[in-house]
Amino acid sequence: MLTKSLSLAAGVAAGCCLFVSCAEQPHMNATAAAKAGAQRMTQVRTTAYTKGEAGGKRNALGVSLSGKHCMSAASDWSRFPLGTRFRIVGTKDEYIIDDYGTALIGTNTIDLYKPSRLEMKRWGVRHVDIDILQWGSEDESLKVLGPRAKHHYVHQMILGLNKKKNDQVATR
């Protein structure tokens, strides 16, 4: 059973990596982002983490955390689903939600991956404006989270995602 679950998780992770990959995406400036319909969110609380912390060097998909062109970020996936791409306004820093953390559940906080402990400490806690370049997938989030539902914090995200789905159906 464990082998089957691991195989399923690996398959989902591989699919999500293709889905959420932004290394192939063109770099958009603020004007291009606005024309493409980017959604601006103001004063989003951000924190930072690095690979030396609990959770290790891999994101929720089992892939190495990225500090390159499109950097890893963590959130409550019921607020910012897996695959959400965003840019911090006034910078070229582009992130993709490919991780989650227990302290983020129930918050609108985004945890930004930083390649070093020094960069993480320098970031601290900041409230920044972000442009959402592409919203992630709630369905893909549920696929990754489903096998992990026994964990309370994962269960909370699943409940939040299902509530959003039910609310969307009710408003149609």
C-alpha positions in Angstrom: 0.0 0.0 0.0 2.8 2.4 0.9 4.6 1.7 -2.4 1.4 2.4 -4.3 0.9 5.6 -2.4 4.4 6.7 -3.0 4.1 5.9 -6.7 0.9 7.9 -6.9 2.5 10.8 -5.0 5.5 10.7 -7.3 3.2 10.7 -10.4 1.2 13.6 -9.1 4.3 15.5 -8.1 5.8 15.0 -11.6 2.5 16.2 -13.2 2.4 19.2 -10.9 6.0 20.0 -11.6 5.0 20.3 -15.3 1.9 22.2 -14.4 3.6 24.7 -12.0 6.9 25.1 -13.8 7.7 28.6 -14.6 11.3 28.3 -15.8 9.9 28.2 -19.3 7.6 31.2 -18.8 8.6 34.6 -20.3 9.6 37.2 -17.8 6.9 39.9 -17.5 7.5 43.5 -16.5 4.8 45.4 -14.5 3.2 46.9 -17.7 3.0 43.5 -19.4 1.6 41.9 -16.2 -1.1 44.6 -16.0 -2.0 44.0 -19.7 -2.1 40.2 -19.1 -4.6 40.8 -16.4 -2.4 40.3 -13.3 -4.3 40.8 -10.1 -2.7 43.2 -7.6 -2.9 42.3 -3.9 -1.7 44.9 -1.5 0.1 44.6 1.8 0.4 40.8 1.8 2.3 39.5 4.8 5.4 37.7 3.8 8.0 35.8 5.8 11.0 33.8 4.6 12.4 30.3 5.0 15.4 28.4 3.8 16.4 24.8 3.2 18.1 24.4 6.7 14.7 24.6 8.5 12.2 21.8 9.3 10.9 20.3 6.1 14.3 20.1 4.5 15.5 20.9 1.0 12.4 19.8 -0.9 9.0 21.3 -1.5 5.7 19.6 -1.0 6.1 18.0 -4.4 9.4 16.3 -3.4 11.4 18.6 -5.8 14.4 20.7 -4.6 13.4 24.1 -3.5 14.2 26.7 -6.1 16.0 29.9 -5.6 16.6 30.6 -9.3 14.5 32.4 -11.9 11.2 31.4 -10.4 11.6 30.9 -6.7 9.7 28.6 -4.3 7.1 29.9 -1.9 4.8 28.3 0.6 1.3 29.2 1.6 -2.0 27.8 2.8 -3.2 26.2 -0.4 -6.8 27.1 0.3 -5.8 30.8 0.0 -3.0 30.6 -2.6 -3.3 27.2 -4.4 -0.5 25.1 -5.7 1.0 26.6 -8.9 0.1 30.3 -8.1 2.7 32.5 -9.7 3.3 36.0 -8.5 5.8 38.8 -8.6 6.6 41.2 -5.8 5.7 44.7 -7.1 8.8 46.9 -7.8 11.1 43.9 -8.2 11.9 41.2 -10.7 11.4 38.6 -8.0 9.0 36.0 -9.3 7.7 33.1 -7.1 5.6 30.0 -7.4 3.6 28.4 -4.7 5.0 24.8 -4.5 5.1 24.3 -0.8 3.1 24.7 2.4 3.8 25.0 6.1 2.0 24.3 9.3 2.3 27.9 10.5 0.7 29.2 7.4 -2.6 27.4 7.6 -5.5 29.8 8.2 -3.4 32.8 7.3 -2.9 34.9 4.2 0.9 34.8 4.8 3.2 33.7 2.0 6.6 32.2 3.1 9.3 33.0 0.5 12.2 30.7 -0.1 15.6 32.3 0.3 18.7 30.3 -0.7 20.7 31.3 2.5 20.0 31.8 6.2 21.4 35.3 5.9 18.9 36.3 3.1 16.1 34.7 5.1 17.0 36.8 8.2 17.4 39.9 6.1 13.9 39.4 4.7 12.3 39.0 8.2 8.6 39.9 8.0 7.4 42.3 5.3 4.1 43.5 4.0 4.4 43.8 0.2 2.3 44.3 -2.8 2.2 41.4 -5.2 0.9 40.9 -8.7 -0.7 37.5 -9.2 0.5 36.4 -12.6 -1.4 33.1 -12.7 -3.6 31.5 -10.1 -2.8 27.9 -9.2 -5.1 24.9 -9.4 -7.4 24.0 -6.5 -7.9 20.6 -8.1 -4.1 19.9 -8.3 -3.8 21.1 -4.7 -6.4 18.6 -3.6 -4.6 15.8 -5.5 -1.4 16.4 -3.7 -3.0 17.0 -0.3 -5.5 14.0 -0.4 -3.0 11.3 0.5 -1.8 13.5 3.4 -5.2 14.2 4.9 -4.4 12.4 8.2 -2.3 15.5 9.2 -4.5 18.1 10.9 -3.0 21.1 9.0 -3.4 19.3 5.7 -7.0 18.4 6.6 -7.6 22.1 7.3 -6.4 23.1 3.8 -8.6 20.4 2.2 -11.6 21.7 4.1 -10.9 25.2 2.9 -10.5 24.1 -0.7 -13.7 22.1 -0.6 -15.6 25.0 1.0 -14.4 27.3 -1.9 -15.5 24.7 -4.4 -18.9 24.4 -2.8 -19.3 28.2 -2.6 -18.5 28.5 -6.3 -21.1 25.9 -7.2 -23.7 27.7 -5.0 -23.1 31.0 -6.7 -23.6 29.7 -10.2 
